[in-house]
Amino acid sequence: MYEYDIMVSMRFLSEEKGGRRKLPPIKNKEYTYRPLFKIENEKIGYCCGVVIGEYINNYSFDTDLMDIKIIFLQFSEVKNKLSVGKHFSLYEGNEMIGTGCILKIRD
């Protein structure tokens, strides 16, 4: 298994903007948090696992950017739709909880 499929820079939305009250759970830097990944202007979401890294206690929602590793359940299904600089959103159910852009895609 690869360490990640894409590296992204993103921010989580505040609860006031429909996002989270606190950062997603982290367990030993594993891909335990599994939101839906939606590429800008696409209707389909892709199941992914997210590693945030070290937990940030004083994270400023809506403003602080984080570099995050993402691995897809089926990378082959989404790979051709990805490009560096492309924007995306993360969803929990129907709620958008974060936005960002792609920094790096594995070969």
N, C-alpha and C positions, 0 to 999 in steps of 0.2 A: 504494500500500500504506500502511496505517496504521502509526503508530509502535508501537502496542500495542493489543490487544483488552481486556485487563484489567491492572490493577495490583494486586499482592498483597503481603501481609506474610507472610513465612514463615521457618522455620528448617530447616536441613538436619540430618538425624539422623547421629549418630556411627557409626563402623564397629561399635562394640560393640552398638549398637541396630539393626543391620542396614543402616545407611546407608553413607555414603561415607567414605573415608579422607582425601580432599581435595575441595575445591570443584570443580564441573564446569569443563571447559575454556571459556575465553573468547577470542574472536578479534575484536578491533576492534569490540566492542559489537554484534556481529551475533547473529542467532538461530541459533547453531551447536549449542547444546545442546538435544536434543529428547527429553525424557522423556514419559511418559504422565501426563495430568492426570485425576484421579478426584475427582468431587464426593462429599462425604460422603453415605453411604447409597446410592450409585449403584454398579452393577456394571460399567458400561462406562467405559473410559478414552478420552480424546481426545488425539490427537497435537497437540503444541504445541511452539513454540520459546520459549526462555527467554533473556532478557538480564539478567545479574546486575549489570552496570555495572563499576565499577572492582574489580579483584581484591583480595581481602582476605587478606593473608599470615597473619595471626594470628586467623583466624576460630574462634570457640568453638562447636563443634557442640553441638546440643541446647539451647543457650541464646540465642545471638545471633540476633536477628530481622533480616531483610533485606527491603527493598522491591524487588520484582522486576517487570519487565515481561514479559507473556506474550502471544504471538500464536498463534492456533489455525490449524491447517491448514484447517479448515472451521468458521469462527466461527458461521455460520448454524445449524449442527447443535447447538451447545451454548448459544448465547446465551440462549434462553428458560429454561434450567435454572440460570442464574447469577443471583445477587443479592448485593449488598453485605453483608458480614458472614458469608456462607456459607463453611463450612470445606471444605478439599480436601486431597488428598495428591498428591505426585509419585512416580512409580514408574519404575524402570529394570527392565524385565522384570517379574518377580513381586515384586521387592524394593521396599518403600516406603522412599524416601530423604529425604523431607521432608514437612512439614505446614504449613498456614497458613490464612489467610482472605483473602477478596476485599475490596479497598479501593475500587476504582473500575472501572466498566465503560463502555467507549466506547458512544456512541449509534449 
